[in-house]
C-alpha cells in the first residue's frame, strides 16, 4: 500500500489507543474473521477487498482501465468482472499483476481516505487489507498480522474450492510466513478453533482500547 498523501490524511481519526490498526495476513489466515469480531465489538472497519471491488464496478474508470489492460475476456456475460478469469491471468504473471495493482491501489487508497473521514470521533479504526502497509492514515498504524501455519491455510483454501495450483499461485505472490511475522506489531494466532480465535482477539481488544470486550466475547 502506498503511504497516505494529499488532502484529507490529517483529518483521519485514531483508535482509542492513539493508533489506527492495519489488519492483514496471508490468504487463508482468517483476517476477515478477526475483522468481523472487531467490527462486531464496535470498531470502525474498512475492508480494502470490498473497496477494490467497488472501484472496478461496471461504469467506473477503474473498470475501463482494467478492460483496456486485460481485454474483454475478463468481463462475464452479465457484465460483471470475471474475477476467476482475471485471477488466473494475473497471479501467473508478476508483471501483469503489478500493472493491475498500479490501476487499483491508488483508487482503493482514495476510497479508504473517504471512508475513514466518515468515522465517528474516537472510533477504533481498522483497515483490513490483503497486503501490509501504512494504509490511508496520517499516523503510523499498529500492524496486526493474523497468522496460521501454511498447511492450515492451504487446507482452508481447499475447503473454499481452490485448486492446488490456484493456491500455490496466490501464495507465491504474497510474503512468506516469516516475512509476515517480521512486519507485525501484534500477531493473532489463528491456527486453532473459532473459540480460540475469539479469545485471542478479545485480548487484542484489551490491548488496543484498554477496555474489556463485550460480555462473552472471549468465550
N, C-alpha and C positions, 0 to 999 in steps of 0.2 A: 504494500500500500504506500502511496505517496504521502509525504508529510503535508500537514494542513497548510494551505496557502490561501491568501486572498481574503476578501471581506467576509466577516462572519466568524472567523475562527476564534476570536477573543470573546465572542458572545456565548460560546458553548459552556454550559454549566459544569459542575463537578459532582462526583458522588459524595456521600456523607463523609467518606474518609479523606476527601480532598483530591482524589484521583479518579478519573473515569477508568473504565475497565475495557480492555480488548480481550474478548473471549475467543479462543482459537484452538486448533488441534487438527491432527491428521484426519483424513477421510475415514469414517467408521469409528472415530474415537468417542463420539457421543456428546459433542459440544452443543448440539441442538437440545439434547435432554437437559443439560446444565442450564442453557438459556431459558428453557421453559420454566424450570424451577425458579430461577431468579426473577423472571417476569411475573410469575405467579405470586411471588412474595412482595411485589411492588416495585421492582427495578424498571426503569425505562429502557427497553431493549430495542435496538435497531438491528435487523438481520440483513447483512450485506448480500447474502444469497438472494433474498427477496428483492432487494434494490437492483441487483444485477438482472433479474427477470424484468422488472419494471422498466428499466432504461432501454431495453431492446424489445419492448412490446410493439405490436403492429402499429405503424404510423409514426414511430419515433425516429429521430435521426440516428440513434444507436442501431436500430434495426436496419435502416437503409445502409449504414456503413458496413454492417456485418454481411448483408446480402451482396454488396459490391465486392467485398473481400472473398467470400466463400462461395458465392453463386447461388442460384435458385434451389439447388438440391437440399439446402438446409431449411427450406420452408415446407411445412407439411401441407397436405391437400386442403386443410381447413384454414390455412393462412397463418397458423401459429408457427413458432420457431421449432424445428425438429431438433430438440436438444440431444437426442441419442445420436443422430447423424452427425451433428456438429462435434460432439464429444469424440466420436470415433476418429474424426479427422484431426482435431487439434491436439488431443492427447498423444497422438502418434507422431507429431511434428512440432518440435520445440520452437522452431522459428515462427510457425504459423500461430502457435499458442501465444507467443509474445505479441504478435500483431493483433490478435483478438483482445488481449489484455490491454494493449495500448488504446483500443477503442473503448472498452467497457470501464476500466478502472477510473479514469477521470470523471466519467458520468456518475458512477457509483459514489465517488468521493463527494461530488457536489450534492447529490441526493442525500448523503449521510449528514452533511452540514445542515441542510434544510430540515431534516428530520429531528436532529438534536436541538435545533433552535426552538422546537415546539415543546421541549421537555419542561415540566413544572420545575420551578426553582427548588434546589435541594435534592433533586432526584438522584438515585443511584443510576448512573449512565453505563450501559453495557452495549458494546458494539461486537456482535457475533460475526466472525469473518473467517473464511477458509484459510487464509494465509496471514501470517503475523505482520505487525507494523504498528505505526502510531495511530492510524485512523484519523477521523475528522475532528481532532482535539487540539486545542492550543497548548495544553499541558501534557507532560508525559503520562501515559496511562499505566495502570497496573496490568501487566500481561499475564493472563490466566490461561494456561495450556491444559486441556483435557487430554489425559494420557491413557493408553491401553497398549498391551503388547501387540506387535504386528500380527501375530497369529489370531489373536482375539478380534482385531479389526477386520482381518481377512474373512473370518467366519461370519461376522455380522454383515459384511458386504455380499457374501454369497447368499445369505438369507434375504437380502434385498433384491436378489435376482441378477446380480452382476456376474459375468463370467470371469474365469481366472485371468484371461488376457486383458479384460477391461480393468480389473482391479490392479493388475501389475502396471498397466499404462498410467493409471491415475496416481498410484503411489510413487512411481518414478519421477513424476513432475512435482512432488512435494518434498519438504525436508525429511531427513531420516528421523527416527525416533530420538536419537541422541541430539540431533540438532534442535528438535522441538523443545526438549527438556532444557537445553542450554540457554534458550532465549526466554524462559519462563521466569516471572517473578513469583508466581504461585502455580503449583501443579495440583490438579484434581485427578486422582486415580479412579478410572472407570473400568477397571478390569473385573469387577465383581458384579453383585446383584443391583437391582434398582434401589433396594433399600440401602445398600452400602453407599450408593452414589448420593442419595438424598442426605445421608448423614454427613458426608464429606462436603457437600455444597452448603449445608447448614453451618458447618464450621467456617467455611469461606465467608459466608454472610456475616457471621460474628466478627471476623477479622476486618472486613471492609466497612462495616457500619458501626461496630461497637454495640450492636443490639442483638438480642435473640431473634431467630426467625419465627414465623408464625407457629402456634402450638401444633405439635405433631409433625412439623416439617422434617425432622431428622429421625422419624420413627419408621 
